[in-house]
Amino acid sequence: MLSIIEEFYENQQEPSKSCFLSLRKIILDFDPNIKETWKYQIPFFYYKDNMFCYLYKQKKGNLPYIGFAKGNLMENEMLEKGNRKKMKVLPIDPRLDIPKELILEILAEAKKLY
């Protein structure tokens, strides 16, 4: 039987499914202190017991994105605020190569806030 987190990934349609799984691996491999949990009905990642980032998809277009809990304190121009008060997101087009170096750069910026 799959966990609720595993069900989230399994229930995604391709190419988003592969994209989400790759993003999950990038985030978890970034630092051993990052742990995945289920919060707000989405995969959420904690860094040293603090909300760090999460994976979800846009309402329009269903494109995956990484949301950052302290996004309002982050400066990377690739992050989008939209109508969010605290969080910013990095949209990922699942039909293109995942921008791993950019993601690692943004994860490092986020980590400095903790």
C-alpha positions as CSV (number, residue, x, y, z in Angstrom):
1,M,0.0,0.0,0.0
2,L,1.3,3.4,-1.0
3,S,1.7,6.2,1.5
4,I,-0.3,9.4,0.9
5,I,2.9,11.1,-0.3
6,E,3.6,8.3,-2.8
7,E,0.0,8.5,-4.0
8,F,0.4,12.2,-4.8
9,Y,3.3,11.4,-7.2
10,E,1.6,8.2,-8.6
11,N,-1.6,10.1,-9.4
12,Q,0.2,12.8,-11.5
13,Q,-0.1,12.6,-15.3
14,E,3.1,12.5,-17.4
15,P,5.2,14.5,-18.1
16,S,4.4,16.2,-14.7
17,K,4.8,12.9,-12.8
18,S,8.4,12.4,-13.9
19,C,9.1,16.1,-13.3
20,F,7.7,16.0,-9.7
21,L,9.8,12.8,-9.0
22,S,12.9,14.5,-10.3
23,L,12.2,17.7,-8.2
24,R,11.7,15.5,-5.2
25,K,15.0,13.8,-5.6
26,I,16.9,17.1,-6.2
27,I,15.4,18.6,-3.0
28,L,16.0,15.6,-0.8
29,D,19.5,15.1,-2.1
30,F,20.4,18.8,-1.5
31,D,20.8,18.4,2.2
32,P,20.5,15.5,4.6
33,N,18.6,17.7,7.0
34,I,15.7,18.1,4.6
35,K,12.8,15.7,5.3
36,E,9.6,15.2,3.3
37,T,6.2,15.2,5.0
38,W,2.5,15.6,4.0
39,K,1.1,19.0,4.8
40,Y,-1.8,21.0,3.3
41,Q,-2.5,18.0,1.1
42,I,0.8,18.4,-0.7
43,P,4.4,17.1,-0.4
44,F,6.1,19.6,2.0
45,F,9.8,19.6,2.8
46,Y,11.2,20.7,6.2
47,Y,14.8,21.9,6.8
48,K,15.8,21.2,10.5
49,D,12.1,21.1,11.5
50,N,11.2,24.4,9.7
51,M,9.0,24.7,6.7
52,F,11.3,25.0,3.7
53,C,9.6,24.3,0.4
54,Y,6.8,22.3,-1.2
55,L,5.8,20.9,-4.6
56,Y,2.5,21.6,-6.2
57,K,1.0,22.6,-9.6
58,Q,-0.4,25.8,-11.0
59,K,-4.2,26.1,-11.2
60,K,-4.0,27.3,-14.8
61,G,-1.9,25.0,-17.0
62,N,-1.1,22.4,-14.2
63,L,2.6,23.2,-14.5
64,P,4.6,21.9,-11.5
65,Y,6.4,24.4,-9.3
66,I,8.5,24.5,-6.2
67,G,7.1,26.9,-3.5
68,F,9.4,28.4,-1.0
69,A,8.2,29.1,2.6
70,K,10.4,32.2,3.0
71,G,10.1,33.3,-0.6
72,N,9.2,36.9,0.5
73,L,12.8,37.1,1.8
74,M,14.4,35.7,-1.4
75,E,15.8,37.8,-4.2
76,N,16.1,35.4,-7.2
77,E,14.4,37.0,-10.2
78,M,13.2,33.6,-11.4
79,L,10.9,33.3,-8.4
80,E,7.3,34.5,-8.9
81,K,5.3,36.1,-6.1
82,G,1.9,36.3,-7.7
83,N,-0.8,37.1,-5.1
84,R,1.0,35.3,-2.3
85,K,2.0,37.2,0.8
86,K,5.0,35.2,2.0
87,M,5.8,32.4,-0.5
88,K,7.3,32.6,-3.9
89,V,7.3,29.9,-6.5
90,L,9.6,28.6,-9.2
91,P,7.5,27.2,-12.1
92,I,8.9,24.3,-14.0
93,D,7.9,23.3,-17.5
94,P,7.8,19.5,-17.4
95,R,8.3,19.3,-21.2
96,L,11.8,20.9,-20.9
97,D,15.0,19.9,-19.2
98,I,14.8,20.6,-15.4
99,P,17.0,23.6,-14.6
100,K,18.9,21.7,-11.9
101,E,21.7,24.3,-11.4
102,L,19.1,27.1,-11.0
103,I,17.1,24.9,-8.5
104,L,20.3,24.2,-6.5
105,E,21.1,27.9,-6.5
106,I,17.7,28.8,-5.2
107,L,17.7,26.0,-2.6
108,A,21.1,27.4,-1.3
109,E,19.6,30.9,-1.1
110,A,16.6,29.5,0.9
111,K,18.9,27.5,3.2
112,K,20.7,30.7,4.2
113,L,17.5,32.0,5.7
114,Y,17.5,29.3,8.4
